[in-house]
Amino acid sequence: MRRIKDDFQSRRKSRFRPLSTSNLNPIAKFKDWYNKEEESTLVRIPSACCLSTIGGDNYPNSRFVSLKEILDDRFVITGPMHSRKGQEMENSPKASHTFWWTKTERQVRIQGDCQFIGDDLADKYFKARSFESQLISKISHQGAEINNIDPLRAQFEKEKIESKNTQLERPAHWSGVYIIPKRMEFMEFKESRFHLRELFVRTKGTWTKRLLQP
């Protein structure tokens, strides 16, 4: 799979190497489903998924993020780690992310453990972002309360001019997380309402498959 850049200029080219779908290989199945959705959809970012984490108050928190890559069967997302999602994954290193693909009418739900990526990999992902995305990541404390956004806008414009034609350094707070899947559920929508649902569960490194009622 090639890395997914934030500008998605090469979206129409498959980001996943074609793989035969093994009956007990949910990662291969995911890649196959993703490729088929990407080939047929007009949606700009089929890599968008709903990431859910465990809050400090024990309530779940969800937001949409973008899948960057699959490395060694681990799903990679990136962003500011001083944000709520970053802090929640550090304090309770378990998460789920859900994909819904309209064109193929398929859903994938993934639950797993969180592990922070290394600095070298974080540098590569940050460098692949657009300049504006890099800059906002540098100056913004994502999700923090603010009384007036105008000073932040002014700072952005000021640093945009001052940093023109330079490569921005990755802020220490910006990194990424592996989500190491333990359960993956695939659902194909059927007009009959007998949706096909398959649940893959990994135990001691081995995947098993179960069918679920619709």
Beta strands, then each sheet from edge to edge (+ up, - down):
strand 1: 48-54
strand 2: 60-66
strand 3: 69-71
strand 4: 74-80
strand 5: 94-101
strand 6: 106-116
strand 7: 174-188
strand 8: 196-203
strand 9: 206-212
sheet 1: 2+ 1- 5+ 6- 7+ 4- 3+
sheet 2: 2+ 1- 5+ 6- 7+ 8- 9+
end
